[in-house]
């Protein structure tokens, strides 16, 4: 990636994104702090409202405690034997109900009182307010599920909220119902059941007292729900009798003590808080629109946005007027440097100003000039080095093959084979003439004759161990090749490929093909082949590290012959040319030699 995109990417990653992230973080953090702040405030409000509601219920419990132990109520239930419907019985019932009227005036919330004796007699007293309790017979009351709950409480009050037991307590208007078992204060025997209904206006007034209207006129909503989520009371009187789960997924009815979270209520983002009233599992819930809570945070958010925009604008100006100018100077030097890489050493950089970019340009110019001088010197040294390497490699090869040839002649002399010695000496003279040629390159025709002479000498030495084939295109004979290229490759096949073969079993094939731009020479044998380890070592340019004498000889000959030929071709023709070896144990060896088409210096 170029410098300018890098600087732009760094500018975006290290300045723009952090500043935007800081603004977002500040906004989110302020939202979290606001949620925590209003949650704490709501907790205080809910505890205050819940404390008032608890006090209201305790006051009513204490009121009913006094009524249960009053002589009027105790005597009425003890001696209740009003089983007939005559006028005398009705008078006594009316008299008892008249004495019960005092209960209505003990508290303004009392609306309706029903007293059931064990013999089924019912005593009622009520205000002129609307009532919802349905005075069923005592037998039907005993069959109702709440009657068992009343008995299990043993005299403690059982509260029924509006809409909880609609069959028994009715719906409109929403009233609070208390049911208690009446016991004889002397014998603690059950005397009957007292049902009292209370008006909810006082509870509504408590909820409205803490609604805290916001600046936009939206106040806090309070609802009371039971364990099942049924809404008993709503400060707005809109959703009473419905289930809270229809309006939010927060499950506030499961609150153990206090809980608060930001939830959707009636598809409006709201802060929903809940507080356990410890009264029949009822939960007091407050709902406040989040927008109404965060109105005061709008200015804070605006300041954050303004600071973020100003910071980004300043960073952009800094990038345009400072970083971009420095980047242009550096990019200019880089472009000139690429031209230098292509070999244009006359390139120079001009710079204006008084900062470090001028020093960079001057250093670049000085460096290019110095590089030009060094390259000229390196070229001269490299030419001398390559010439010395060529001479050294050829000096290594000449004694090597000459030793093998003389060894063969010596063996024939010991056998008194004069004719063969004459032929071998003629072949040897041809070999020596070619190897001592004044030029490094000879024609392919001469190199083929050189290889043929070597093969004929070796055939005499190894008594027809192998045969050979030459298949050379006429077009390729006039092109040139480094002298002593084929002989080491053929020697490798004879010395190592045919060891242990029967007479005449080995075959060496030399094929020369002229391609449009290259000369390809293939040397193939059907010998023993090479192992994977030997191929890997030859490819890495290493001699096999072995301990036996035979392996040492293998390493010396193969490492010197094949590797030196490959190095000579690579040094002379370049890295695109050389030899490639393909071999497998038991399947022979194929050597592919590739050189460029050239008529060289051969004269």
Secondary structure, DSSP 8 states (H G I E B T S, - for coil): --HHHHHHHHHIIIIIHHHHHHHHHHHHHHHHHHHHHHHHHHHHHHHHHHHHHHHHHHHHHHHHHHHHT-HHHHHHHHT----S-SHHHHHHHHHHHHHTHHHHTT-TTEEEEEEEETTS-EEEEE-SS--------HHHHHHSHHHHHHHHHTTS-EEE-TTTSHHHH-SSS-EEEEEEEEE-TTT--EEEEEEEEEESHHHHHHHHHT----TTS---EEEEE-TT-BEEEETTSSSTTSBGGGT-SS-GGG-SSEEEEEEEETTEEEEEEEEE--STT-EEEEEEEHHHHSGGGHHHHHHHHHHHHHHHHHHHHHIIIIIHHHHHHHHHHHHHHHHHHTT-TT------SSSHHHHHHHHHHHHHHHHHHHHHHHHHHHHHHHHHHHHHHHHHHHHHHHHHHHHHHHHHHHTT-HHHHHHHHHHHHHHHHHHT-SSSEEEHHHHHHHHHHHHHHHHHHTTS-EEEEEEE-GGGGGSEEETTSHHHHHHHIIIIISTT--TT-EEEEEEEEE-SSEEEEEEEE-S----HHHHHHHHTT-----SSHHHHHHHHHHHHHHHHHHHHHHHHH-TT-EEEEEE-TTS-EEEEEEEE---TT--
